[in-house]
Amino acid sequence: MDVLAEGEIAMQEVSEILTRATAAMEATGTLSRAAGERLAKSDAEGRGFGGRLQVARQLAKDLQLPADELGSASTEFLDRVDQMDAMMQYIFRNLQGGAEDAEGTRDFAKAMLGMVNSAEGSEEGVRAMLDGAKILQTVARDLKPVGKSIEVAINRILQGIATITDWGGPLQTLFA
């Protein structure tokens, strides 16, 4: 029962955590686009590489707060997914063993299919963000640490997504 209760609590917390992570990712995108506009203006003014470097340094400073928030949220997300995974493994064993409360467990597991579908749907966008973080690291030395921080955080989120999507096969098998 403890595993189920902890998993259920983790499920409730995941939504809030993902909201924070999404806001941080959106902020990095907004800040990066604004830096692109400043970069174009700098180039139009003929400020050369010095102007580009100033934009990159400011972007590195601007990205630090959302990168920190993304790092925190991604760690919490992965922790909660681990708790949910323990719950899901229990459910899979429970259903295969024909437990007395299998019907209630089966209803709960069906609801989890929605989470699996959401995770599958979000993976492409998260991978695009990962690509952006890798590119960011190559632009200027000042952007490398914050870009790496974002990359590590996104990889944690992708790890959690992979765990969630792994539930899809067993869930489908249970209800086939």
TIMIVEX-420228 format. One record per residue (C-alpha): x, y, z; residue in three letters; residue number from 1. Coordinates in Angstrom, 3 decimals, decimal comma, always signed. Example, Ala and Ser with C-alpha at 12.3 -4.5 7.8 and 13.67 -1.06 7.14 Angstrom:
# TIMIVEX-420228
<node px="+12,300" py="-4,500" pz="+7,800" aa="ALA" i="1"/>
<node px="+13,670" py="-1,060" pz="+7,140" aa="SER" i="2"/>
# end
This chain:
# TIMIVEX-420228
<node px="+0,000" py="+0,000" pz="+0,000" aa="MET" i="1"/>
<node px="+2,854" py="+2,423" pz="+0,725" aa="ASP" i="2"/>
<node px="+4,106" py="+2,199" pz="-2,852" aa="VAL" i="3"/>
<node px="+0,634" py="+2,976" pz="-4,186" aa="LEU" i="4"/>
<node px="+0,134" py="+5,918" pz="-1,833" aa="ALA" i="5"/>
<node px="+3,545" py="+7,401" pz="-2,627" aa="GLU" i="6"/>
<node px="+2,942" py="+6,936" pz="-6,339" aa="GLY" i="7"/>
<node px="-0,443" py="+8,597" pz="-6,103" aa="GLU" i="8"/>
<node px="+1,035" py="+11,612" pz="-4,291" aa="ILE" i="9"/>
<node px="+3,830" py="+11,801" pz="-6,865" aa="ALA" i="10"/>
<node px="+1,234" py="+11,834" pz="-9,665" aa="MET" i="11"/>
<node px="-0,492" py="+14,812" pz="-8,091" aa="GLN" i="12"/>
<node px="+2,808" py="+16,688" pz="-7,759" aa="GLU" i="13"/>
<node px="+3,998" py="+16,001" pz="-11,317" aa="VAL" i="14"/>
<node px="+1,517" py="+18,424" pz="-12,867" aa="SER" i="15"/>
<node px="+2,773" py="+21,366" pz="-10,796" aa="GLU" i="16"/>
<node px="+6,391" py="+20,406" pz="-11,405" aa="ILE" i="17"/>
<node px="+5,867" py="+20,166" pz="-15,167" aa="LEU" i="18"/>
<node px="+4,140" py="+23,547" pz="-15,140" aa="THR" i="19"/>
<node px="+7,272" py="+25,047" pz="-13,580" aa="ARG" i="20"/>
<node px="+9,551" py="+23,225" pz="-16,026" aa="ALA" i="21"/>
<node px="+7,451" py="+24,359" pz="-18,985" aa="THR" i="22"/>
<node px="+7,532" py="+27,968" pz="-17,793" aa="ALA" i="23"/>
<node px="+11,326" py="+27,786" pz="-17,466" aa="ALA" i="24"/>
<node px="+11,673" py="+26,295" pz="-20,953" aa="MET" i="25"/>
<node px="+9,387" py="+28,962" pz="-22,390" aa="GLU" i="26"/>
<node px="+11,431" py="+31,651" pz="-20,648" aa="ALA" i="27"/>
<node px="+14,657" py="+30,316" pz="-22,173" aa="THR" i="28"/>
<node px="+13,029" py="+30,397" pz="-25,601" aa="GLY" i="29"/>
<node px="+11,743" py="+33,937" pz="-25,117" aa="THR" i="30"/>
<node px="+15,116" py="+35,143" pz="-23,845" aa="LEU" i="31"/>
<node px="+16,952" py="+33,436" pz="-26,703" aa="SER" i="32"/>
<node px="+14,646" py="+34,989" pz="-29,313" aa="ARG" i="33"/>
<node px="+15,114" py="+38,421" pz="-27,749" aa="ALA" i="34"/>
<node px="+18,884" py="+37,907" pz="-27,849" aa="ALA" i="35"/>
<node px="+18,575" py="+36,998" pz="-31,535" aa="GLY" i="36"/>
<node px="+16,839" py="+40,320" pz="-32,141" aa="GLU" i="37"/>
<node px="+19,556" py="+42,182" pz="-30,219" aa="ARG" i="38"/>
<node px="+22,163" py="+40,300" pz="-32,224" aa="LEU" i="39"/>
<node px="+20,545" py="+41,326" pz="-35,529" aa="ALA" i="40"/>
<node px="+20,423" py="+44,947" pz="-34,344" aa="LYS" i="41"/>
<node px="+24,065" py="+44,810" pz="-33,288" aa="SER" i="42"/>
<node px="+25,038" py="+43,408" pz="-36,683" aa="ASP" i="43"/>
<node px="+22,985" py="+46,085" pz="-38,459" aa="ALA" i="44"/>
<node px="+24,843" py="+48,708" pz="-36,458" aa="GLU" i="45"/>
<node px="+28,153" py="+47,175" pz="-37,556" aa="GLY" i="46"/>
<node px="+29,297" py="+46,332" pz="-34,025" aa="ARG" i="47"/>
<node px="+31,037" py="+43,142" pz="-35,204" aa="GLY" i="48"/>
<node px="+32,112" py="+40,294" pz="-32,970" aa="PHE" i="49"/>
<node px="+32,391" py="+42,575" pz="-29,944" aa="GLY" i="50"/>
<node px="+28,694" py="+43,397" pz="-30,233" aa="GLY" i="51"/>
<node px="+27,868" py="+39,714" pz="-30,635" aa="ARG" i="52"/>
<node px="+29,902" py="+38,854" pz="-27,555" aa="LEU" i="53"/>
<node px="+28,062" py="+41,447" pz="-25,469" aa="GLN" i="54"/>
<node px="+24,732" py="+39,945" pz="-26,528" aa="VAL" i="55"/>
<node px="+25,971" py="+36,433" pz="-25,677" aa="ALA" i="56"/>
<node px="+27,222" py="+37,520" pz="-22,255" aa="ARG" i="57"/>
<node px="+23,914" py="+39,208" pz="-21,451" aa="GLN" i="58"/>
<node px="+22,014" py="+36,143" pz="-22,606" aa="LEU" i="59"/>
<node px="+24,134" py="+33,931" pz="-20,335" aa="ALA" i="60"/>
<node px="+23,185" py="+36,132" pz="-17,371" aa="LYS" i="61"/>
<node px="+19,530" py="+36,259" pz="-18,388" aa="ASP" i="62"/>
<node px="+19,268" py="+32,496" pz="-18,798" aa="LEU" i="63"/>
<node px="+20,703" py="+31,637" pz="-15,392" aa="GLN" i="64"/>
<node px="+17,462" py="+31,973" pz="-13,432" aa="LEU" i="65"/>
<node px="+15,289" py="+29,899" pz="-15,801" aa="PRO" i="66"/>
<node px="+18,108" py="+27,346" pz="-16,133" aa="ALA" i="67"/>
<node px="+18,255" py="+27,011" pz="-12,343" aa="ASP" i="68"/>
<node px="+14,476" py="+26,599" pz="-12,144" aa="GLU" i="69"/>
<node px="+14,538" py="+24,041" pz="-14,946" aa="LEU" i="70"/>
<node px="+17,285" py="+22,132" pz="-13,143" aa="GLY" i="71"/>
<node px="+15,311" py="+22,064" pz="-9,916" aa="SER" i="72"/>
<node px="+12,051" py="+21,104" pz="-11,611" aa="ALA" i="73"/>
<node px="+13,689" py="+18,380" pz="-13,704" aa="SER" i="74"/>
<node px="+15,238" py="+16,778" pz="-10,614" aa="THR" i="75"/>
<node px="+11,892" py="+16,827" pz="-8,808" aa="GLU" i="76"/>
<node px="+10,144" py="+15,457" pz="-11,925" aa="PHE" i="77"/>
<node px="+12,529" py="+12,530" pz="-12,222" aa="LEU" i="78"/>
<node px="+12,190" py="+11,768" pz="-8,490" aa="ASP" i="79"/>
<node px="+8,391" py="+11,712" pz="-8,780" aa="ARG" i="80"/>
<node px="+8,515" py="+9,579" pz="-11,923" aa="VAL" i="81"/>
<node px="+10,687" py="+7,078" pz="-10,036" aa="ASP" i="82"/>
<node px="+8,009" py="+6,914" pz="-7,314" aa="GLN" i="83"/>
<node px="+5,295" py="+6,520" pz="-9,924" aa="MET" i="84"/>
<node px="+7,319" py="+3,812" pz="-11,653" aa="ASP" i="85"/>
<node px="+7,483" py="+1,813" pz="-8,417" aa="ALA" i="86"/>
<node px="+3,715" py="+2,150" pz="-8,200" aa="MET" i="87"/>
<node px="+3,248" py="+1,091" pz="-11,819" aa="MET" i="88"/>
<node px="+5,478" py="-1,950" pz="-11,409" aa="GLN" i="89"/>
<node px="+3,400" py="-2,923" pz="-8,371" aa="TYR" i="90"/>
<node px="+0,216" py="-2,502" pz="-10,397" aa="ILE" i="91"/>
<node px="+1,588" py="-4,621" pz="-13,242" aa="PHE" i="92"/>
<node px="+2,473" py="-7,403" pz="-10,788" aa="ARG" i="93"/>
<node px="-0,875" py="-7,032" pz="-9,032" aa="ASN" i="94"/>
<node px="-2,915" py="-7,348" pz="-12,201" aa="LEU" i="95"/>
<node px="-0,919" py="-10,290" pz="-13,483" aa="GLN" i="96"/>
<node px="-1,301" py="-12,052" pz="-10,124" aa="GLY" i="97"/>
<node px="-5,092" py="-11,708" pz="-10,107" aa="GLY" i="98"/>
<node px="-5,295" py="-9,770" pz="-6,840" aa="ALA" i="99"/>
<node px="-8,643" py="-9,236" pz="-5,126" aa="GLU" i="100"/>
<node px="-8,784" py="-5,514" pz="-5,887" aa="ASP" i="101"/>
<node px="-7,733" py="-6,037" pz="-9,494" aa="ALA" i="102"/>
<node px="-10,783" py="-4,176" pz="-10,849" aa="GLU" i="103"/>
<node px="-9,959" py="-0,968" pz="-8,957" aa="GLY" i="104"/>
<node px="-6,324" py="-1,281" pz="-9,870" aa="THR" i="105"/>
<node px="-7,313" py="-1,906" pz="-13,488" aa="ARG" i="106"/>
<node px="-9,392" py="+1,304" pz="-13,564" aa="ASP" i="107"/>
<node px="-6,485" py="+3,271" pz="-12,154" aa="PHE" i="108"/>
<node px="-4,076" py="+1,762" pz="-14,670" aa="ALA" i="109"/>
<node px="-6,417" py="+2,692" pz="-17,527" aa="LYS" i="110"/>
<node px="-6,249" py="+6,297" pz="-16,365" aa="ALA" i="111"/>
<node px="-2,468" py="+6,097" pz="-16,570" aa="MET" i="112"/>
<node px="-2,710" py="+5,531" pz="-20,311" aa="LEU" i="113"/>
<node px="-3,545" py="+9,235" pz="-20,603" aa="GLY" i="114"/>
<node px="-0,263" py="+10,131" pz="-18,952" aa="MET" i="115"/>
<node px="+1,599" py="+7,790" pz="-21,297" aa="VAL" i="116"/>
<node px="-0,032" py="+9,445" pz="-24,299" aa="ASN" i="117"/>
<node px="+0,829" py="+12,924" pz="-23,007" aa="SER" i="118"/>
<node px="+4,441" py="+11,923" pz="-22,432" aa="ALA" i="119"/>
<node px="+4,709" py="+10,501" pz="-25,936" aa="GLU" i="120"/>
<node px="+3,222" py="+13,705" pz="-27,358" aa="GLY" i="121"/>
<node px="+5,641" py="+15,970" pz="-25,522" aa="SER" i="122"/>
<node px="+8,858" py="+14,159" pz="-26,366" aa="GLU" i="123"/>
<node px="+9,463" py="+15,801" pz="-29,747" aa="GLU" i="124"/>
<node px="+9,216" py="+19,332" pz="-28,354" aa="GLY" i="125"/>
<node px="+11,498" py="+18,500" pz="-25,441" aa="VAL" i="126"/>
<node px="+14,056" py="+17,001" pz="-27,833" aa="ARG" i="127"/>
<node px="+13,969" py="+20,204" pz="-29,896" aa="ALA" i="128"/>
<node px="+14,735" py="+22,146" pz="-26,721" aa="MET" i="129"/>
<node px="+17,658" py="+19,790" pz="-26,067" aa="LEU" i="130"/>
<node px="+19,033" py="+20,521" pz="-29,533" aa="ASP" i="131"/>
<node px="+18,772" py="+24,247" pz="-28,801" aa="GLY" i="132"/>
<node px="+20,670" py="+23,838" pz="-25,532" aa="ALA" i="133"/>
<node px="+23,471" py="+22,015" pz="-27,343" aa="LYS" i="134"/>
<node px="+23,717" py="+24,738" pz="-29,980" aa="ILE" i="135"/>
<node px="+23,694" py="+27,414" pz="-27,280" aa="LEU" i="136"/>
<node px="+26,864" py="+25,926" pz="-25,810" aa="GLN" i="137"/>
<node px="+28,725" py="+26,448" pz="-29,079" aa="THR" i="138"/>
<node px="+27,880" py="+30,132" pz="-29,532" aa="VAL" i="139"/>
<node px="+30,188" py="+31,653" pz="-26,924" aa="ALA" i="140"/>
<node px="+32,247" py="+30,526" pz="-23,968" aa="ARG" i="141"/>
<node px="+29,984" py="+32,463" pz="-21,595" aa="ASP" i="142"/>
<node px="+26,957" py="+30,469" pz="-22,746" aa="LEU" i="143"/>
<node px="+28,541" py="+27,047" pz="-22,302" aa="LYS" i="144"/>
<node px="+27,844" py="+26,612" pz="-18,536" aa="PRO" i="145"/>
<node px="+24,211" py="+27,725" pz="-18,690" aa="VAL" i="146"/>
<node px="+23,669" py="+25,752" pz="-21,897" aa="GLY" i="147"/>
<node px="+25,116" py="+22,648" pz="-20,243" aa="LYS" i="148"/>
<node px="+22,877" py="+23,180" pz="-17,213" aa="SER" i="149"/>
<node px="+19,835" py="+23,352" pz="-19,494" aa="ILE" i="150"/>
<node px="+21,005" py="+20,259" pz="-21,393" aa="GLU" i="151"/>
<node px="+21,388" py="+18,231" pz="-18,188" aa="VAL" i="152"/>
<node px="+17,938" py="+19,308" pz="-16,987" aa="ALA" i="153"/>
<node px="+16,290" py="+18,442" pz="-20,279" aa="ILE" i="154"/>
<node px="+17,986" py="+15,050" pz="-20,295" aa="ASN" i="155"/>
<node px="+16,435" py="+14,389" pz="-16,868" aa="ARG" i="156"/>
<node px="+13,019" py="+15,263" pz="-18,244" aa="ILE" i="157"/>
<node px="+13,612" py="+12,978" pz="-21,234" aa="LEU" i="158"/>
<node px="+14,633" py="+10,189" pz="-18,871" aa="GLN" i="159"/>
<node px="+11,338" py="+10,611" pz="-17,010" aa="GLY" i="160"/>
<node px="+9,400" py="+10,689" pz="-20,278" aa="ILE" i="161"/>
<node px="+11,103" py="+7,450" pz="-21,341" aa="ALA" i="162"/>
<node px="+10,092" py="+5,777" pz="-18,075" aa="THR" i="163"/>
<node px="+6,489" py="+6,903" pz="-18,507" aa="ILE" i="164"/>
<node px="+6,299" py="+5,809" pz="-22,136" aa="THR" i="165"/>
<node px="+7,704" py="+2,416" pz="-21,128" aa="ASP" i="166"/>
<node px="+4,454" py="+1,843" pz="-19,221" aa="TRP" i="167"/>
<node px="+2,515" py="+1,970" pz="-22,482" aa="GLY" i="168"/>
<node px="+3,346" py="-1,563" pz="-23,615" aa="GLY" i="169"/>
<node px="+2,421" py="-3,301" pz="-20,362" aa="PRO" i="170"/>
<node px="-0,711" py="-1,169" pz="-20,025" aa="LEU" i="171"/>
<node px="-1,819" py="-1,986" pz="-23,550" aa="GLN" i="172"/>
<node px="-1,142" py="-5,688" pz="-22,929" aa="THR" i="173"/>
<node px="-3,286" py="-5,645" pz="-19,796" aa="LEU" i="174"/>
<node px="-6,261" py="-4,212" pz="-21,642" aa="PHE" i="175"/>
<node px="-5,939" py="-5,989" pz="-24,975" aa="ALA" i="176"/>
# end
